[in-house]
Amino acid sequence: MTYRPSDSDELAARIDDLMGRLRRDVGKRGWTFHVQPSSEVIPEFLKGYQPDALGIGPDGGIVIKIRVRGRETQAESLADLAKLVESQNGWELRVFYVSPPAEVAPGLPAPTSGELASGLAEARVLLDGVHERAALVMAWSLLEAMARLVSPTEEKARARPLSPVQAVQTLAEMGYLEEADARRLRDLTRLRNAVVHGGLGTIVPAHDVARLIHDLEGITHSLDEAA
């Protein structure tokens, strides 16, 4: 686990919140969820590793690692762990990054319906102009803005950035995304991260961006109906 006794209560709360979201997500599948699993729970192929959590189903499961952004010295190589998990049928590795309080930039205003509509139109124009990477970044910023808007937390927390996975999870938990769509968008976070973190040669399929924009239009429609 990336949490240490010297960490702030706020960071610990963020990790606990993430664990709660993951527990609910795993529970929806009918799987069991284990935080800091004991050696009796950890599968034989993972002996020697300490997952931060495990989601265990009848034919496999999810190995969960949590990292704190900005920490250069962290545990075992994720590349080695990823190879190990990928070699097992039915198992996958998910890595979640939590930002420490010092990196949080409060003060993001809640998006208005007009801003959301304008952003969607801009994303469509970019996609139609064969600017798939720019369209993806624009569309994903709208997704995160929508997630903050519907987040069931206090006003101050809604002004804080969400990680890509947190944004998808929030929209799913609040009923704005079906679970199948949420899983697809969680997979799309890898593509989003590659683009925004300097992957200038990353190929972004136009149909993936088009589906994302379609998802956002559906969420916007639901938001308008609830207003």
Beta strands, then each sheet from edge to edge (+ up, - down):
strand 1: 32-35
strand 2: 53-57
strand 3: 60-68
strand 4: 91-98
sheet 1: 1+ 2- 3+ 4+
end
